[in-house]
Every structure is written in structure tokens, then in C-alpha cells.
Amino acid sequence: MKRKMNKYYGLFFLCTAMYLGLFLTIIVISFVYALYIYVSYDCFLYEKEYIILALKISLLTIPASIFMWCLECRRLGIKIFSK
């Protein structure tokens, strides 16, 4: 495997890890909040809109992760699009 491809694997990992991390964090926090409401008021409120909202919010991490990757490549002195 060529050494040049590692920077693209880093981008792939950064995009997927940030996306999945934020998505799962939002899902877990909303589920814990729903359990708190259930224990307090005996009414379990967890709807599919929470999952859709988590997907929409976590999509914002893809451009942010690409921007962070470009900044990291610049800091390390890696030329991204040239030889």
C-alpha cells in the first residue's frame, strides 16, 4: 500500500468517527432524558423525530471534519492535492 493514501484514510476516519460519535451521543442523551421523564412523570417520551434530528445535526460534522483535516495537513506540512 502506498504511503500517500494514508492522508485520505485519515480523512475517511475523521469524517466517519465525528459523524457517528455525535450521532450516538445525541441518541444516548435523548434516551437518558426520556428515561428521566419516565421516572419522574411516568410518561415515556421518545419519538422518531429525535432520531431524525440527531441525523440532521450530525451531518454538520462532515464539513467540519474536512476543514479540520485540511488544517491538520497544513500544520504537518502535507501537500494534499499536489505531489
Secondary structure, 3 states (H helix, E strand, C coil): CCHHHHHHHHHHHHHHHHHHHHHHHHHHHHHHHHHHHHHHHCCCCCCHHHHHHHHHHHCCHHHHHHHHHHHHHHHHCCCCCCC
